[in-house]
Amino acid sequence: MFPTAIAGSLPKPAWLAETHKLWPRWREEGDALAQAKLDATLLWIKAQEDAGLDVIGDGEQSRQHFVHGFLEQVEGIDFEHKVEMGIRADRYKAMVPQVVAAVRLKGRVHAAEAQLLRAHTTKKIKFTLPGPMTIVDTVADRFYGSREKLAFAFAELLNQEALALQADGVDVVQFDEPAFNVYPDEVNTWGVRALERAAQGLRCKTAVHICYGYGIPANVEWKKTLGDQWRQYEQVFPALAASRIDQVSLECIHSHVPPDLMALLKGKEVMVGVIDVASDRVETPEEVAQTLTSALRFVPKDKLIACTNCGMAPMDRAVAQAKLEALAKGAALARQRQAAG
């Protein structure tokens, strides 16, 4: 019961990149940078195992940003002439690359870190990719002229890499779609279809992560405008429940998401966020166990996964480590209580 996993990203060590930033600058270049990325990946594999997590990720140590880390291996993307654009419905501004031609992969994107991950743990492994809609919302389109067309073009590329990750031995391929909480109409008209195209043909577990964003100031301020109840999930969960995706990740602890919305995901495995990534306060195992117990009113115990609310990339490294330990201890406490009846 209650296997534990991270949503995706973990803080980068200070010797690899700038700390406490969502889009940090690297400390090295060329071969030295490639080796440093893998060294940091090994560090976090060990840290997750030491914390007691059940499903291990690479912590996205090789990516400057969860979207752009994929785009760097895509032809048709102009990184030399970035433009400022409002993303997530103008929640904040970012310098983004431009799509200037038909997109296609240059080759494998995440082979090195996925194969390293598989070689250095005997536990199940999860690998994350940006979802099609979220990619579309994080680039400036100068070629396709349609968010839907661009999403399906990226979905094909994501599918190529996802199938290769499966061949690398990845147990769960997760697509990150924070944009699903911003554009519900598009989610229901083409977003879920594009997501399914990205996951087409996969025999491993498939997941989608939908959160309210990293714990950066722009997201924290946006959440304050959402009122006493955050009901965005209500608009997209029915379509996901009807989809072929196996797992759905949602934000829970310290959010204003009504827990009963989890019931809309009947039949799916649900990754419940039991760790707050917008606060440096470390949860107690008791708090984690209580969040899981609350979720059991709406999710069967064999479908419940304990997870972080979102990625932890901008956090302090020591705080992130402590939160991973709380995650594992809290899930263990919840298991003990369930076993005791």
VEXLO-94045 format. One record per residue (C-alpha): residue in one letter; x, y, z negated. Coordinates in Angstrom, 2 decimals, padded with zeros to 5 digits. Layout:
N
+-------+---------+---------+---------+
! kekol !      px !      py !      pz !
+-------+---------+---------+---------+
!     a !       X !       Y !       Z !
...
+-------+---------+---------+---------+
END
This chain:
341
+-------+---------+---------+---------+
! kekol !      px !      py !      pz !
+-------+---------+---------+---------+
!     m !  000.00 !  000.00 !  000.00 !
!     f !  000.90 !  003.62 !  000.58 !
!     p !  004.10 !  003.39 !  002.65 !
!     t !  006.09 !  006.61 !  002.52 !
!     a !  007.46 !  008.71 !  005.39 !
!     i !  008.48 !  012.25 !  006.25 !
!     a !  006.59 !  014.35 !  008.78 !
!     g !  009.77 !  014.89 !  010.78 !
!     s !  012.45 !  017.49 !  010.13 !
!     l !  014.84 !  017.82 !  007.19 !
!     p !  017.24 !  020.67 !  006.30 !
!     k !  020.50 !  020.82 !  008.22 !
!     p !  023.72 !  020.77 !  006.16 !
!     a !  025.53 !  024.12 !  006.01 !
!     w !  028.47 !  022.67 !  007.95 !
!     l !  026.17 !  021.78 !  010.86 !
!     a !  024.03 !  024.90 !  011.26 !
!     e !  022.71 !  028.00 !  009.56 !
!     t !  020.56 !  027.14 !  006.56 !
!     h !  017.01 !  028.15 !  005.65 !
!     k !  016.17 !  028.99 !  009.26 !
!     l !  013.72 !  027.42 !  011.67 !
!     w !  015.91 !  028.16 !  014.75 !
!     p !  019.45 !  028.06 !  013.31 !
!     r !  022.71 !  028.62 !  015.16 !
!     w !  025.09 !  025.66 !  015.36 !
!     r !  028.49 !  025.82 !  013.61 !
!     e !  030.34 !  023.84 !  016.29 !
!     e !  030.33 !  023.34 !  020.05 !
!     g !  030.85 !  020.53 !  022.55 !
!     d !  032.07 !  017.16 !  021.30 !
!     a !  032.53 !  018.47 !  017.75 !
!     l !  028.90 !  019.52 !  017.63 !
!     a !  027.70 !  016.17 !  019.03 !
!     q !  029.63 !  014.33 !  016.32 !
!     a !  028.43 !  016.69 !  013.58 !
!     k !  024.81 !  016.07 !  014.59 !
!     l !  025.26 !  012.32 !  014.25 !
!     d !  027.10 !  012.73 !  010.94 !
!     a !  024.20 !  014.76 !  009.57 !
!     t !  021.76 !  012.12 !  010.83 !
!     l !  023.66 !  009.43 !  008.93 !
!     l !  023.62 !  011.59 !  005.81 !
!     w !  019.83 !  011.87 !  005.87 !
!     i !  019.28 !  008.20 !  006.71 !
!     k !  021.17 !  007.36 !  003.52 !
!     a !  019.34 !  010.07 !  001.55 !
!     q !  015.92 !  008.78 !  002.61 !
!     e !  016.87 !  005.23 !  001.72 !
!     d !  018.26 !  006.34 ! -001.65 !
!     a !  015.02 !  008.20 ! -002.35 !
!     g !  013.09 !  004.99 ! -001.68 !
!     l !  011.21 !  005.90 !  001.48 !
!     d !  009.69 !  003.06 !  003.51 !
!     v !  009.79 !  004.58 !  007.01 !
!     i !  012.99 !  006.39 !  007.95 !
!     g !  013.42 !  009.26 !  010.42 !
!     d !  016.42 !  011.05 !  011.91 !
!     g !  015.46 !  014.32 !  010.22 !
!     e !  015.71 !  016.01 !  013.63 !
!     q !  019.33 !  016.87 !  012.86 !
!     s !  020.28 !  016.99 !  016.55 !
!     r !  017.62 !  019.57 !  017.45 !
!     q !  017.86 !  023.30 !  016.97 !
!     h !  014.06 !  023.43 !  017.11 !
!     f !  011.52 !  020.60 !  017.28 !
!     v !  010.23 !  021.73 !  020.68 !
!     h !  013.34 !  023.18 !  022.29 !
!     g !  015.41 !  020.15 !  021.32 !
!     f !  013.38 !  018.21 !  023.88 !
!     l !  013.28 !  020.96 !  026.49 !
!     e !  017.07 !  021.21 !  026.65 !
!     q !  017.06 !  017.98 !  028.66 !
!     v !  014.35 !  019.09 !  031.09 !
!     e !  015.03 !  020.48 !  034.55 !
!     g !  012.87 !  023.42 !  035.64 !
!     i !  013.38 !  025.23 !  032.31 !
!     d !  015.31 !  028.51 !  032.28 !
!     f !  017.05 !  028.96 !  028.93 !
!     e !  019.30 !  031.73 !  030.23 !
!     h !  016.50 !  034.27 !  030.52 !
!     k !  014.36 !  033.80 !  027.43 !
!     v !  011.39 !  036.12 !  026.90 !
!     e !  009.56 !  037.15 !  023.76 !
!     m !  006.13 !  035.60 !  023.46 !
!     g !  003.46 !  035.27 !  020.82 !
!     i !  002.95 !  031.60 !  019.96 !
!     r !  000.22 !  029.77 !  018.02 !
!     a ! -002.31 !  032.41 !  019.14 !
!     d !  000.14 !  035.26 !  018.48 !
!     r !  000.71 !  034.21 !  014.87 !
!     y !  004.36 !  035.11 !  015.35 !
!     k !  006.76 !  036.17 !  018.08 !
!     a !  009.57 !  033.97 !  019.38 !
!     m !  012.16 !  034.05 !  022.14 !
!     v !  011.16 !  031.21 !  024.44 !
!     p !  012.52 !  029.71 !  027.68 !
!     q !  010.62 !  029.99 !  030.95 !
!     v !  009.23 !  027.22 !  033.14 !
!     v !  010.42 !  028.22 !  036.61 !
!     a !  010.10 !  024.99 !  038.64 !
!     a !  008.59 !  021.52 !  038.52 !
!     v !  009.73 !  019.84 !  035.31 !
!     r !  011.56 !  016.53 !  035.17 !
!     l !  013.95 !  014.86 !  032.77 !
!     k !  017.69 !  015.14 !  033.34 !
!     g !  018.06 !  011.75 !  031.65 !
!     r !  017.56 !  010.36 !  028.16 !
!     v !  016.81 !  012.99 !  025.52 !
!     h !  017.25 !  011.33 !  022.14 !
!     a !  019.10 !  008.08 !  022.87 !
!     a !  022.13 !  008.80 !  020.66 !
!     e !  020.25 !  009.64 !  017.48 !
!     a !  017.53 !  007.01 !  017.95 !
!     q !  020.07 !  004.25 !  018.50 !
!     l !  022.12 !  005.47 !  015.55 !
!     l !  019.01 !  005.44 !  013.40 !
!     r !  018.13 !  001.90 !  014.44 !
!     a !  021.67 !  000.67 !  013.86 !
!     h !  021.95 !  002.07 !  010.34 !
!     t !  018.76 !  001.02 !  008.59 !
!     t !  016.83 ! -002.21 !  008.35 !
!     k !  013.65 ! -000.33 !  007.44 !
!     k !  010.99 !  000.72 !  009.90 !
!     i !  011.93 !  003.86 !  011.80 !
!     k !  009.86 !  006.72 !  013.14 !
!     f !  010.91 !  009.15 !  015.84 !
!     t !  009.20 !  012.45 !  016.54 !
!     l !  008.56 !  014.27 !  019.80 !
!     p !  006.73 !  017.56 !  020.41 !
!     g !  003.23 !  017.07 !  021.75 !
!     p !  002.21 !  018.35 !  025.20 !
!     m ! -000.05 !  021.15 !  023.97 !
!     t !  002.51 !  022.42 !  021.47 !
!     i !  005.21 !  022.47 !  024.16 !
!     v !  002.91 !  024.51 !  026.42 !
!     d !  002.36 !  026.94 !  023.55 !
!     t !  006.13 !  027.35 !  023.01 !
!     v !  007.26 !  028.18 !  026.57 !
!     a !  006.50 !  030.91 !  029.10 !
!     d !  004.92 !  029.42 !  032.23 !
!     r !  006.09 !  031.00 !  035.47 !
!     f !  005.33 !  028.05 !  037.74 !
!     y !  002.27 !  025.88 !  037.02 !
!     g ! -000.29 !  028.62 !  036.36 !
!     s ! -002.43 !  026.39 !  034.15 !
!     r ! -001.90 !  025.29 !  030.55 !
!     e ! -003.61 !  021.99 !  031.33 !
!     k ! -001.47 !  021.23 !  034.39 !
!     l !  001.67 !  022.13 !  032.48 !
!     a !  000.63 !  019.93 !  029.55 !
!     f !  000.15 !  016.89 !  031.77 !
!     a !  003.47 !  017.53 !  033.48 !
!     f !  005.18 !  017.50 !  030.09 !
!     a !  003.09 !  014.49 !  028.99 !
!     e !  004.65 !  012.43 !  031.77 !
!     l !  008.15 !  013.36 !  030.63 !
!     l !  007.30 !  012.66 !  026.99 !
!     n !  005.96 !  009.27 !  028.01 !
!     q !  009.23 !  008.41 !  029.75 !
!     e !  011.22 !  009.23 !  026.62 !
!     a !  008.70 !  007.55 !  024.30 !
!     l !  008.92 !  004.28 !  026.25 !
!     a !  012.71 !  004.48 !  026.07 !
!     l !  012.54 !  005.11 !  022.30 !
!     q !  010.38 !  002.03 !  021.96 !
!     a !  013.06 !  000.06 !  023.80 !
!     d !  015.62 !  001.49 !  021.35 !
!     g !  013.73 ! -000.25 !  018.55 !
!     v !  011.61 !  002.62 !  017.25 !
!     d !  008.60 !  001.36 !  015.27 !
!     v !  006.53 !  004.57 !  015.32 !
!     v !  006.58 !  007.30 !  017.97 !
!     q !  005.00 !  010.48 !  016.63 !
!     f !  003.90 !  013.49 !  018.64 !
!     d !  003.85 !  016.81 !  016.77 !
!     e !  000.83 !  018.93 !  017.66 !
!     p !  000.45 !  021.90 !  015.27 !
!     a ! -001.22 !  023.67 !  018.20 !
!     f ! -004.21 !  021.33 !  017.71 !
!     n ! -005.17 !  023.45 !  014.69 !
!     v ! -005.14 !  026.62 !  016.79 !
!     y ! -006.92 !  025.75 !  020.05 !
!     p ! -009.74 !  023.29 !  019.19 !
!     d ! -011.67 !  023.88 !  022.41 !
!     e ! -008.63 !  023.00 !  024.51 !
!     v ! -007.92 !  019.99 !  022.27 !
!     n ! -011.32 !  018.57 !  023.12 !
!     t ! -011.25 !  019.41 !  026.83 !
!     w ! -007.71 !  018.28 !  027.70 !
!     g ! -005.43 !  018.20 !  024.64 !
!     v ! -006.26 !  014.70 !  023.44 !
!     r ! -006.16 !  013.40 !  027.01 !
!     a ! -002.68 !  014.86 !  027.47 !
!     l ! -001.60 !  013.31 !  024.16 !
!     e ! -002.86 !  009.91 !  025.28 !
!     r ! -000.96 !  010.31 !  028.54 !
!     a !  002.21 !  010.91 !  026.54 !
!     a !  001.55 !  007.71 !  024.57 !
!     q !  000.50 !  005.60 !  027.57 !
!     g !  001.85 !  002.05 !  027.59 !
!     l !  003.39 !  002.16 !  024.12 !
!     r !  003.10 ! -001.06 !  022.12 !
!     c !  004.71 !  000.39 !  018.98 !
!     k !  002.65 !  002.47 !  016.58 !
!     t !  001.69 !  005.91 !  017.86 !
!     a !  001.06 !  008.94 !  015.66 !
!     v !  000.09 !  012.58 !  015.93 !
!     h !  001.13 !  015.16 !  013.34 !
!     i ! -001.22 !  018.13 !  012.93 !
!     c ! -000.36 !  020.68 !  010.27 !
!     y ! -000.72 !  024.35 !  009.46 !
!     g !  002.95 !  024.97 !  010.17 !
!     y !  006.31 !  025.16 !  008.47 !
!     g !  006.59 !  027.07 !  005.21 !
!     i !  007.83 !  030.23 !  006.93 !
!     p !  006.41 !  033.68 !  006.05 !
!     a !  004.31 !  034.00 !  009.22 !
!     n !  002.51 !  030.73 !  008.50 !
!     v !  002.08 !  031.46 !  004.79 !
!     e !  000.46 !  034.81 !  005.62 !
!     w ! -001.77 !  033.22 !  008.27 !
!     k ! -003.03 !  030.65 !  005.78 !
!     k ! -004.17 !  033.45 !  003.49 !
!     t ! -006.62 !  034.54 !  006.21 !
!     l ! -008.28 !  031.13 !  006.53 !
!     g ! -010.57 !  031.44 !  003.52 !
!     d ! -011.44 !  029.03 !  000.75 !
!     q ! -011.88 !  026.09 !  003.12 !
!     w ! -009.63 !  025.20 !  006.05 !
!     r ! -011.95 !  023.31 !  008.40 !
!     q ! -009.92 !  023.32 !  011.63 !
!     y ! -009.46 !  019.55 !  011.40 !
!     e ! -013.23 !  019.10 !  011.56 !
!     q ! -013.19 !  020.28 !  015.17 !
!     v ! -010.51 !  017.89 !  016.42 !
!     f ! -010.64 !  014.76 !  014.25 !
!     p ! -013.67 !  013.19 !  016.01 !
!     a ! -011.85 !  013.23 !  019.36 !
!     l ! -008.74 !  011.74 !  017.72 !
!     a ! -010.81 !  009.06 !  016.02 !
!     a ! -012.04 !  008.04 !  019.46 !
!     s ! -008.52 !  008.10 !  020.93 !
!     r ! -005.93 !  005.33 !  021.29 !
!     i ! -003.54 !  007.01 !  018.82 !
!     d ! -002.94 !  004.81 !  015.75 !
!     q ! -001.99 !  007.33 !  013.04 !
!     v ! -002.97 !  010.90 !  012.25 !
!     s ! -000.94 !  013.15 !  009.92 !
!     l ! -002.65 !  015.97 !  008.03 !
!     e ! -001.82 !  018.66 !  005.50 !
!     c ! -003.36 !  018.05 !  002.08 !
!     i ! -001.62 !  019.02 ! -001.18 !
!     h ! -001.91 !  022.71 ! -002.11 !
!     s ! -003.98 !  023.33 !  001.01 !
!     h ! -007.65 !  024.29 !  001.29 !
!     v ! -008.47 !  021.34 !  003.53 !
!     p ! -011.67 !  019.66 !  002.26 !
!     p ! -010.60 !  016.06 !  001.53 !
!     d ! -013.84 !  014.66 !  002.93 !
!     l ! -012.66 !  015.61 !  006.44 !
!     m ! -010.39 !  012.53 !  006.27 !
!     a ! -013.54 !  010.44 !  006.65 !
!     l ! -013.77 !  011.70 !  010.24 !
!     l ! -010.70 !  009.56 !  011.04 !
!     k ! -012.47 !  006.25 !  010.42 !
!     g ! -010.42 !  003.36 !  011.81 !
!     k ! -007.15 !  005.30 !  011.93 !
!     e ! -004.15 !  005.10 !  009.67 !
!     v ! -003.96 !  008.44 !  007.88 !
!     m ! -000.70 !  010.12 !  006.88 !
!     v ! -001.75 !  012.28 !  003.96 !
!     g !  000.49 !  015.22 !  003.10 !
!     v !  001.31 !  014.82 ! -000.59 !
!     i !  004.39 !  017.08 ! -000.57 !
!     d !  004.09 !  020.86 ! -000.11 !
!     v !  006.76 !  022.23 !  002.23 !
!     a !  005.86 !  025.88 !  001.59 !
!     s !  007.02 !  025.83 ! -002.02 !
!     d !  010.35 !  025.06 ! -003.69 !
!     r !  008.55 !  023.64 ! -006.69 !
!     v !  009.07 !  019.88 ! -006.75 !
!     e !  005.93 !  017.83 ! -007.19 !
!     t !  005.74 !  015.36 ! -010.04 !
!     p !  005.11 !  011.67 ! -009.30 !
!     e !  001.81 !  012.12 ! -011.13 !
!     e !  000.71 !  014.86 ! -008.72 !
!     v !  001.61 !  012.73 ! -005.72 !
!     a ! -000.30 !  009.76 ! -007.16 !
!     q ! -003.33 !  011.94 ! -007.85 !
!     t ! -003.37 !  013.26 ! -004.28 !
!     l ! -003.27 !  009.71 ! -002.94 !
!     t ! -006.01 !  008.60 ! -005.35 !
!     s ! -008.18 !  011.49 ! -004.16 !
!     a ! -007.65 !  010.43 ! -000.54 !
!     l ! -008.80 !  006.89 ! -001.35 !
!     r ! -012.36 !  008.19 ! -001.58 !
!     f ! -012.25 !  008.69 !  002.19 !
!     v ! -009.49 !  006.42 !  003.52 !
!     p ! -009.14 !  002.64 !  002.89 !
!     k ! -006.03 !  001.83 !  000.88 !
!     d ! -004.57 ! -000.27 !  003.67 !
!     k ! -004.82 !  002.74 !  006.04 !
!     l ! -003.20 !  005.33 !  003.77 !
!     i !  000.37 !  006.58 !  004.29 !
!     a !  002.06 !  009.03 !  001.91 !
!     c !  003.80 !  011.82 !  003.82 !
!     t !  005.00 !  015.41 !  003.64 !
!     n !  002.64 !  018.20 !  004.73 !
!     c !  005.01 !  019.25 !  007.52 !
!     g !  008.68 !  019.31 !  008.38 !
!     m !  011.21 !  020.54 !  005.82 !
!     a !  013.81 !  022.12 !  008.14 !
!     p !  013.85 !  025.64 !  006.59 !
!     m !  013.97 !  024.35 !  002.99 !
!     d !  016.89 !  024.17 !  000.58 !
!     r !  018.61 !  020.82 !  000.98 !
!     a !  018.60 !  019.94 ! -002.74 !
!     v !  014.90 !  020.81 ! -003.03 !
!     a !  014.07 !  018.64 ! -000.02 !
!     q !  016.00 !  015.73 ! -001.53 !
!     a !  014.12 !  016.08 ! -004.83 !
!     k !  010.80 !  016.20 ! -003.00 !
!     l !  011.63 !  012.97 ! -001.14 !
!     e !  012.29 !  011.28 ! -004.47 !
!     a !  008.98 !  012.58 ! -005.83 !
!     l !  007.23 !  011.25 ! -002.73 !
!     a !  008.57 !  007.74 ! -003.25 !
!     k !  008.03 !  007.70 ! -007.02 !
!     g !  004.50 !  009.04 ! -006.71 !
!     a !  003.53 !  006.44 ! -004.12 !
!     a !  005.01 !  003.71 ! -006.34 !
!     l !  002.94 !  005.00 ! -009.27 !
!     a ! -000.22 !  004.95 ! -007.14 !
!     r !  000.55 !  001.36 ! -006.08 !
!     q !  000.98 !  000.28 ! -009.69 !
!     r ! -002.35 !  001.78 ! -010.66 !
!     q ! -004.15 !  000.14 ! -007.75 !
!     a ! -002.56 ! -003.22 ! -008.54 !
!     a ! -003.66 ! -002.88 ! -012.16 !
!     g ! -007.21 ! -002.43 ! -010.94 !
+-------+---------+---------+---------+
END
